[in-house]
Amino acid sequence: MTKEITRKKPITEKEQNVSDERYLILINDDEHSFDYVIDTLIYVCGHTLEQATQCTVITHHKGKCDIKKGPVEKLRPIRISLLNHELKAIIS
C-alpha cells in the first residue's frame, strides 16, 4: 500500500504577517488617573481621544485591554515608552 503525499499550500506573505501579529495589552493599576492614562495613550500610541478613553475605561473595569495590534518589532518600542511613562503593558 502506498501512501499519497499531499503538499501543503505555501504560506503567503500576508498569512505569515498575520500570524506574526501580537497584541500590546495595557494592565490596570491604581496609581494613575484616568486623565494621565488617556493623555499617555494619545501621546504614545497615537490614539484619538475616544480610543484612549475607551481603552482606559475597559482597562479599569476588566483589568486589561489590548491597545495595539501588530508585529512585535513595532509593539516593543511602544511598550517601552509606556513603561517609561510608568504604565504597565505586556505583549501577548
N, C-alpha and C positions, 0 to 999 in steps of 0.2 A: 504494500500500500504506500503510495507516495503522497506526501503532504504538499499541498499547493502553498507557495509563498505569496503572501499578499504584501504589497508595499504600502506603507502609509503615505498619505498625501503630504508633501513637504509643507512645513510651516511657512506661511508667508511673513514678510517683514511686519505687516500690520498686526497679524496674530501674535507674533513674537513681542512686539511693543506692548500689546495689551496685557500679555502675561507678565511682563516686567513691571507693570504699574503697581504702585503701592498707595497706601493712604497715610497722610500725616494726621495724627489724632491729637487733639488738644485735650488735656486732662484737667479736671476741675481742681481748684484749690480754694482755700478760704482766706487767702492773703490779699487778693487783688480785687479792686472794684470792677463793676460791670463796665464803667466808662474806660478804665485803663485797658481792660481786655479788648474791648471794641476798638479803641484807638490803635492798639498794637496790631490787631488783625488787619486793620485798614492799612497801616504803615508797612508791616512786614509781608503780608500775603497779597496785598492789592485788592482786598475785598471792598465791596461797596458798603455803605453804612448799613443797609438792610441785611446783606450777607453776614457781616460781622456781628450784628445784633442777634440774628437767628442762631448763629454758631455759639454765641455766648450764652444765650438762654438754654439751648439744648445741652451744652456742657454743664451748666448749673444744675439742670434737672436730672440729666441722665448720668452725669459723672464724666462724660467724654463725648467728643464729637469729631467726626472726620472733617477736616477743614480744607484739605487739598488732596488731589489725586495726581499721580504722575510717577515717573521713574525715580528711583532712589537718588540718582545723581542730582536731580532738580529739587527734591524734597529736603535733602540733607542740609544745604545752606539755610533754608527757611527754618528748619528745626533749630539749628544753631542760633539763628537770630532770635527766635522765640525764647530759647534758653537764656540768651544774653539779656532778654527783657524779663527774666525771672518767671516765665510761664513754662509749665510742664507740657512736653509734647513727645510723642513717640512715632516711629514709622512702623507700620504694620502691613 
